[in-house]
Amino acid sequence: MHKPIPTQGRPAEDILEQLDTFKAEDPNYKDGKVWSLVYYLNEEHSDFLKHSYHKFSSENGLNPTAFKSLKQFETDIISATADLLNGTDEVCGVVTSGGTESCLMAVKTYRDMARANRGVKKPEMVIPETAHVAWFKASEYFGVKIRLVPLLDDLTPDLKKMEKLINRNTVMLLGSAPEYPHGTIDPIESMGAIAEKHKIPLHVDACVGGFILPFFEMNGVDLPLWDYRVAGVTSISADIHKYGYAAKGASTITYRNLDYLKHQMFVHQDWPGGVFASSALLGTRPGGAYSAAWATLQYFGQDGYQKLAYETHQAVEQLKQGVKQIPELAVMGHPQGPLFAYQSIDPEVNIYAVGDQMDKKGWQVNRNQHPAGLHAMVTAQHLKVVDQYLADLKDCVAIVKANPALAEQGGAATYGMMAHIPLRGLVKKKILDIYASMYQAGGGQVDLSQQADIEGQSASPTLLEKLLNWYVKRKSRKN
């Protein structure tokens, strides 16, 4: 049964009060116990974002000649981003609604560029296994086949195999700074050399790192080159609403020069409504996101971002060292940015069971798979909770080690079984059925516990439990 718009309007005070009640089931990110999705600093900064967004909340960036203020914001943002990424004056780009749009635009651009310049009709892109899921979405949306680069033992891409995957249909290569699952910066310099050798564009997905790695480096942290200083890099995506602490959604995609950017743009000259041109995926582009992003860059300045980067680096290094001091655990790969993951190296300690115990202590802990691990995206806010997190983690490891049966209960059992279900195509179809049902109009009260996580994480335990129940019933019918 549909839930219609109220017959009569309601007082603003009542509505605002009710809005607060909707947050009851949401994660309490203000206490520093959430490790993804949210980049919160304090109420002062949140109020600043609210006001800077509101000042341009009605303006529309669809037509850059209409609201010249928004185009000025975008120009300033792209200029500042290009400077941050060590680009020349020829670097150009646009503000997008988020990292996914930025990634989608890169794939569309290089597909069309290869079609126009080389006549490529069956486009392919070569990307590491650790590439963000947005690239798989772009593959599906734009018909660009993925050639997947396997990982070495240290969880970095095998560059010898990457080069062998390049062929006449390759339209782009991809590296990440850092990759999301483990926080490792891909070997961009070596990838750039391969890209130059084969005359193939190389995009760097710095949606996570673009607005913090440069400040790590300014603070003296030794990092490999990954930006426009690498000759083979032709474009970079970087989110301002992550470690730039702007309001959602604000990301950027920049290119080395206009010859690339032109292939991103859409123009239709024969529409009855007039000649139409669009620079990215969206038509209507919310002015508030532009003004808040511009204002945030002005608000922090280089010194403010360096301070945030310092606090983030302190937090993530303390967390990694703390994990290393727990004998049953090990940090995965070689994380160099603001996020990392860790796994169990003790057969008696199920890492997903540890995650369940951390959840019970109030932490919102994300899970990795292939290999199994727990994940943390660290912000400056987390510096204040490092000691408590590590103390709880040590306690949870001890609980799981003393109670091996915990591996067969709750989320641990769910995640563990998921990896062993065959017929992955059927699994995908069933997840789609369950997930799509959440969006049916008139479906009644939404059970928030069934929603899937985003940002590349696995589905929620409850969603996976539904999938497992389906699989068990299906298997029993066949037997």
NUDRENZA-194077 format. One record per residue (C-alpha): residue in three letters; x, y, z. Coordinates in steps of 0.05 Angstrom, whole numbers, padded with zeros to 5 digits, always signed. Last residue first. Layout:
N
ALAXYZ;...
//
This chain:
479
ASN+00381-00670-00047;LYS+00359-00617-00096;ARG+00307-00590-00048;SER+00358-00588+00008;LYS+00405-00547-00035;ARG+00352-00495-00052;LYS+00332-00489+00021;VAL+00404-00479+00042;TYR+00415-00428-00013;TRP+00354-00387+00005;ASN+00373-00387+00078;LEU+00443-00365+00057;LEU+00416-00306+00018;LYS+00372-00284+00075;GLU+00431-00289+00121;LEU+00471-00247+00073;LEU+00421-00191+00077;THR+00422-00195+00153;PRO+00498-00195+00155;SER+00501-00131+00113;ALA+00528-00136+00042;SER+00603-00133+00031;GLN+00638-00066+00028;GLY+00655-00027-00035;GLU+00635+00041-00008;ILE+00564+00016+00006;ASP+00532-00028+00059;ALA+00471-00068+00040;GLN+00405-00054+00072;GLN+00370-00109+00110;SER+00379-00078+00179;LEU+00341-00017+00155;ASP+00276-00056+00152;VAL+00236-00007+00110;GLN+00165+00005+00134;GLY+00115-00009+00078;GLY+00131-00033+00009;GLY+00089+00022-00021;ALA+00139+00034-00076;GLN+00188-00024-00084;TYR+00259-00004-00068;MET+00275-00057-00016;SER+00253-00111-00065;ALA+00313-00093-00109;TYR+00362-00116-00055;ILE+00330-00184-00046;ASP+00323-00198-00121;LEU+00393-00171-00136;ILE+00423-00214-00081;LYS+00388-00274-00113;LYS+00415-00258-00182;LYS+00486-00249-00156;VAL+00483-00315-00119;LEU+00456-00349-00181;GLY+00516-00324-00220;ARG+00562-00346-00164;LEU+00542-00419-00172;PRO+00582-00443-00113;ILE+00573-00420-00040;HIS+00640-00426-00005;ALA+00657-00352+00008;MET+00587-00340+00034;MET+00595-00393+00088;GLY+00648-00353+00125;TYR+00609-00288+00120;THR+00547-00319+00150;ALA+00583-00360+00203;ALA+00621-00299+00227;GLY+00558-00256+00224;GLY+00523-00297+00276;GLN+00551-00363+00300;GLU+00600-00416+00274;ALA+00663-00376+00288;LEU+00637-00365+00359;ALA+00647-00440+00370;PRO+00722-00427+00379;ASN+00709-00395+00448;ALA+00775-00380+00483;LYS+00806-00354+00419;VAL+00744-00313+00405;ILE+00744-00280+00473;ALA+00819-00266+00470;VAL+00812-00233+00402;CYS+00755-00191+00429;ASP+00797-00167+00488;LYS+00855-00146+00443;LEU+00805-00110+00398;ASP+00773-00075+00457;ALA+00840-00049+00482;LEU+00859-00029+00411;TYR+00795+00010+00401;GLN+00799+00043+00469;ASP+00871+00066+00457;VAL+00855+00093+00387;VAL+00792+00131+00408;LYS+00817+00204+00408;LEU+00857+00195+00344;HIS+00794+00172+00309;GLN+00770+00242+00294;ALA+00830+00254+00249;THR+00802+00201+00202;VAL+00816+00126+00193;MET+00782+00080+00144;ALA+00784+00013+00179;HIS+00777-00058+00152;LEU+00771-00127+00182;GLY+00797-00188+00145;ALA+00782-00249+00102;PRO+00826-00257+00040;HIS+00790-00255-00008;GLN+00739-00218+00036;ASN+00740-00154+00076;ARG+00692-00137+00133;ASN+00673-00069+00162;VAL+00671-00054+00237;GLN+00619-00009+00268;TRP+00645-00007+00340;GLY+00594-00012+00396;LYS+00624-00067+00439;LYS+00578-00117+00406;ASP+00605-00097+00339;MET+00675-00112+00364;GLN+00652-00182+00383;ASP+00623-00194+00313;GLY+00688-00169+00282;VAL+00727-00218+00323;ALA+00681-00273+00298;TYR+00697-00249+00228;ILE+00771-00256+00243;ASN+00764-00328+00264;VAL+00818-00341+00316;GLU+00840-00413+00327;PRO+00877-00415+00260;ASP+00920-00357+00283;ILE+00943-00309+00229;SER+00880-00268+00233;GLN+00872-00209+00186;TYR+00881-00134+00184;ALA+00859-00077+00140;PHE+00884-00007+00128;LEU+00862+00064+00115;PRO+00893+00133+00116;GLY+00949+00119+00067;GLN+01011+00076+00063;PRO+00982+00006+00074;HIS+01031-00050+00058;GLY+00993-00115+00052;MET+00946-00138+00108;VAL+00963-00120+00180;ALA+00972-00182+00222;LEU+00933-00212+00280;GLU+00941-00269+00330;PRO+01003-00240+00363;ILE+00969-00173+00380;GLN+01027-00124+00377;LYS+01018-00116+00302;VAL+00947-00090+00314;GLY+00974-00036+00360;GLN+01026-00015+00310;LYS+00973-00009+00256;LEU+00927+00031+00303;GLN+00983+00078+00324;GLU+01002+00089+00252;VAL+00930+00103+00232;ALA+00919+00152+00289;GLN+00984+00191+00280;HIS+00972+00195+00205;THR+00902+00222+00216;GLU+00927+00274+00265;TYR+00981+00297+00217;ALA+00932+00298+00159;LEU+00884+00341+00198;LYS+00940+00389+00215;GLN+00964+00391+00143;TYR+00893+00405+00120;GLY+00889+00465+00167;ASP+00956+00491+00144;GLN+00938+00485+00070;GLY+00873+00523+00078;PHE+00819+00497+00123;TYR+00762+00545+00111;GLN+00781+00564+00039;LEU+00779+00491+00017;THR+00714+00483+00056;ALA+00682+00544+00022;TRP+00696+00517-00048;ALA+00666+00449-00029;ALA+00606+00482+00005;SER+00594+00527-00055;TYR+00598+00471-00105;ALA+00555+00422-00065;GLY+00503+00477-00054;GLY+00498+00490-00129;PRO+00468+00421-00142;ARG+00484+00398-00213;THR+00423+00386-00256;GLY+00445+00346-00316;LEU+00491+00296-00284;LEU+00541+00252-00321;ALA+00595+00303-00338;SER+00608+00366-00380;SER+00539+00374-00411;ALA+00521+00411-00475;PHE+00452+00424-00505;VAL+00435+00465-00567;GLY+00363+00485-00560;GLY+00298+00456-00534;PRO+00282+00426-00602;TRP+00346+00384-00595;ASP+00391+00388-00656;GLN+00460+00405-00627;HIS+00470+00351-00576;VAL+00536+00355-00539;PHE+00565+00308-00486;MET+00633+00318-00454;GLN+00681+00264-00431;HIS+00717+00261-00498;LYS+00734+00335-00493;LEU+00769+00321-00427;TYR+00825+00281-00460;ASP+00848+00333-00510;LEU+00835+00386-00456;ASN+00899+00368-00418;ARG+00927+00324-00363;TYR+00857+00307-00340;THR+00820+00321-00276;ILE+00761+00287-00243;THR+00734+00319-00180;SER+00688+00298-00124;ALA+00633+00333-00085;GLY+00572+00301-00057;LYS+00569+00306+00002;ALA+00593+00366+00042;ALA+00667+00380+00043;TYR+00716+00346+00090;GLY+00773+00345+00039;TYR+00787+00276+00067;LYS+00723+00249+00037;HIS+00676+00301+00008;ILE+00731+00330-00035;ASP+00738+00264-00074;ALA+00797+00256-00122;SER+00797+00225-00192;ILE+00861+00230-00232;SER+00876+00232-00306;THR+00933+00221-00357;VAL+00986+00189-00313;GLY+01043+00165-00357;ALA+01091+00222-00337;VAL+01087+00210-00263;ARG+01091+00279-00231;TYR+01017+00281-00246;ASP+01002+00239-00184;TRP+01028+00173-00156;LEU+01100+00183-00132;PRO+01117+00137-00074;LEU+01106+00164-00004;ASP+01154+00186+00052;VAL+01114+00224+00104;GLY+01146+00293+00115;ASN+01085+00334+00133;MET+01079+00359+00062;GLU+01077+00286+00040;PHE+01019+00270+00086;PHE+00987+00334+00059;PRO+00991+00307-00012;LEU+00963+00240+00012;ILE+00902+00274+00043;PHE+00858+00304-00011;GLY+00871+00255-00067;GLY+00875+00194-00023;VAL+00805+00165-00023;CYS+00781+00185-00092;ALA+00853+00176-00115;ASP+00836+00130-00173;VAL+00895+00142-00219;HIS+00878+00136-00293;LEU+00931+00113-00343;PRO+00920+00126-00418;ILE+00952+00075-00466;LYS+01011+00092-00510;HIS+01040+00021-00500;LYS+01107+00044-00472;GLU+01075+00105-00439;ALA+01025+00062-00402;ILE+01078+00012-00381;ALA+01121+00068-00353;GLY+01061+00097-00317;MET+01046+00030-00286;SER+01117+00029-00258;GLU+01109+00099-00230;ILE+01039+00082-00204;PRO+01060+00022-00162;ASP+00992+00017-00127;ILE+00985+00055-00061;THR+00963+00004-00009;GLY+00903+00018+00035;HIS+00880-00054+00041;PRO+00810-00058+00010;TYR+00807+00013-00018;GLU+00866+00020-00064;PRO+00908+00080-00046;ALA+00924+00115-00090;SER+00895+00068-00142;GLY+00920+00046-00211;LEU+00881+00037-00275;LEU+00898+00024-00348;MET+00857+00050-00407;VAL+00829+00036-00476;THR+00855-00035-00487;ASN+00826-00063-00552;ARG+00894-00070-00587;ASN+00921-00112-00529;ILE+00944-00103-00457;LEU+00936-00165-00413;LYS+01010-00183-00418;GLU+01028-00116-00387;MET+00984-00130-00326;LYS+01014-00200-00319;LYS+01083-00171-00311;LEU+01054-00117-00266;ASP+01026-00167-00215;PRO+00982-00121-00174;THR+01000-00110-00100;LEU+00971-00156-00047;ASP+01039-00174-00018;ASP+01031-00245-00045;LEU+01023-00217-00115;LEU+00954-00196-00141;PRO+00917-00214-00205;VAL+00904-00162-00259;LEU+00832-00165-00285;ARG+00815-00152-00358;ILE+00749-00115-00354;LYS+00705-00107-00415;VAL+00679-00037-00430;GLY+00605-00038-00444;PHE+00591+00031-00414;TYR+00545+00014-00355;GLU+00573-00055-00340;SER+00646-00033-00342;ALA+00629+00030-00303;LYS+00598-00013-00248;PHE+00661-00055-00246;TRP+00701+00008-00239;ALA+00656+00032-00182;VAL+00672-00033-00146;HIS+00740-00003-00127;ALA+00801-00035-00159;THR+00834-00088-00115;GLU+00834-00141-00170;PRO+00877-00094-00212;ILE+00850-00060-00275;VAL+00861-00068-00350;MET+00806-00037-00391;GLU+00773-00065-00454;PRO+00737-00035-00513;LYS+00707-00077-00569;LYS+00699-00027-00626;VAL+00766+00009-00623;GLY+00772+00055-00683;ARG+00838+00083-00660;ASN+00826+00158-00650;ALA+00750+00162-00645;ARG+00736+00095-00612;ALA+00797+00100-00567;MET+00773+00169-00544;ASP+00702+00145-00534;ARG+00724+00088-00489;TYR+00774+00132-00454;THR+00723+00185-00436;LYS+00668+00136-00416;VAL+00716+00100-00370;ALA+00740+00165-00339;MET+00669+00190-00330;LEU+00647+00128-00292;CYS+00705+00137-00244;SER+00686+00210-00230;GLU+00613+00191-00223;THR+00632+00137-00172;GLY+00676+00184-00133;GLY+00621+00235-00121;SER+00575+00287-00150;THR+00626+00314-00200;VAL+00669+00376-00204;VAL+00702+00383-00272;GLY+00770+00379-00304;CYS+00833+00413-00331;VAL+00908+00405-00326;GLU+00943+00451-00376;ASP+00971+00496-00321;THR+01014+00437-00299;GLY+00993+00384-00249;ASN+01025+00372-00181;LEU+00963+00339-00152;LEU+00952+00396-00103;ASP+00959+00446-00159;ALA+00908+00409-00202;THR+00861+00406-00142;ALA+00868+00481-00129;SER+00854+00497-00202;ILE+00795+00448-00204;ILE+00765+00480-00142;ASP+00775+00551-00168;THR+00744+00535-00235;GLU+00686+00500-00201;PHE+00672+00558-00154;GLN+00676+00607-00212;LYS+00627+00564-00252;LEU+00580+00565-00192;SER+00584+00641-00187;LYS+00571+00648-00262;PHE+00502+00620-00252;ALA+00475+00621-00323;THR+00537+00611-00366;PRO+00556+00544-00333;ASN+00487+00515-00350;LEU+00472+00454-00308;GLY+00505+00484-00246;ASN+00438+00498-00213;GLU+00426+00547-00156;SER+00373+00533-00103;SER+00422+00507-00049;PHE+00471+00564-00061;LYS+00472+00597+00008;HIS+00448+00532+00039;TYR+00514+00495+00025;SER+00556+00548+00060;HIS+00508+00548+00119;LYS+00505+00472+00128;LEU+00580+00464+00117;PHE+00595+00515+00171;ASP+00546+00481+00218;SER+00582+00415+00207;HIS+00649+00447+00220;GLU+00626+00474+00287;GLU+00592+00408+00303;ASN+00656+00369+00299;LEU+00700+00329+00251;TYR+00657+00281+00211;TYR+00679+00244+00150;VAL+00626+00189+00145;LEU+00621+00127+00101;SER+00673+00085+00138;TRP+00702+00069+00206;VAL+00645+00088+00254;LYS+00663+00088+00328;GLY+00687+00160+00332;ASP+00632+00185+00379;LYS+00600+00229+00327;TYR+00587+00170+00280;ASN+00528+00144+00319;PRO+00505+00093+00267;ASP+00432+00102+00246;GLU+00374+00068+00282;ALA+00353+00130+00322;LYS+00367+00178+00265;PHE+00295+00178+00243;THR+00276+00211+00309;ASP+00314+00274+00290;LEU+00272+00282+00228;GLN+00210+00279+00272;GLU+00232+00342+00308;LEU+00244+00377+00242;ILE+00175+00357+00219;ASP+00140+00381+00282;GLU+00176+00448+00280;ALA+00158+00459+00207;PRO+00084+00452+00221;ARG+00049+00401+00176;GLY+00018+00408+00107;GLN-00050+00378+00093;THR-00068+00316+00053;PRO-00001+00285+00072;ILE+00037+00257+00012;PRO+00015+00186+00000;LYS+00041+00121+00032;HIS+00027+00068-00020;MET+00000+00000+00000;
//
